[in-house]
């Protein structure tokens, strides 16, 4: 399979919008056409050819070689194929992704997978604040799809998240699941302080909570069948990258009772 490659000529000095660099938007364009695409809404923004050396040919795979936190909206709107990034990326990576796969070898900035509807995002480093969260003006955050983060996650992950699954091998920061209305956050390392503020629905899974809000009720140990289904789904989706299957029994904390309280934190240890 041939790949269309973008290699940084120089380190950018301002935030760039790379949402145009997805297979469906590049299909049928010549190299010259691609190099003339503007990296942002402002016509005075740099063009692709000013920042990247373009090589290869496109089928359904894009590779970006760069390492800059100014590379925003990488993979935004992806609706098929794959994007692979060598290095870190900026904010809004994978925003609104519908299908396909985005792989980032380094860290990702804030609002990773914001508004995602499907697809798979794999960040081999850590992720910033508001992973899967609602951007100002959005009604909801993540709406579907799967995110895997090998490192840690910043604060307020899953802000107003409605659907989808986020798996982190590292720890979630403070206030994970803030105002969440559905979906699943799963950590192998535990949650920071005060997860689930104003959690309406949805599930937070992990071995520990640093500081629990007083508005969560301890429901004791349970054995829900849905956890075995979730473990199988993640194993099928992530393959060898999947975390260990969930235990047969978990401790349920129900809340947030400051709102309708139909969410849950499930402690695995």
Secondary structure, 3 states (H helix, E strand, C coil): CCCEEEEECCCCCCCEECCCCCHHHHCCCCHHHHHCCECCCCCCCCEHHHHEEEEECCCCEEEEECCCCCEECCCCCCEEEEEEEECCCCCCCCCCCCEEEEEECCCECCCCCCCCEEEEEEECCCECCCCCCCCCCCCCCCEEEEEEECCCECCCCCCCCCEEEEEECCCECCCCCCCCEEEEEEECCCEEECCCCCCCEEEEEECCEEECCCCCEEEEEECCHHHHHHHHHHHHHHHHHCCCCCCCCEEEEEECCCCCCCEEEEECC
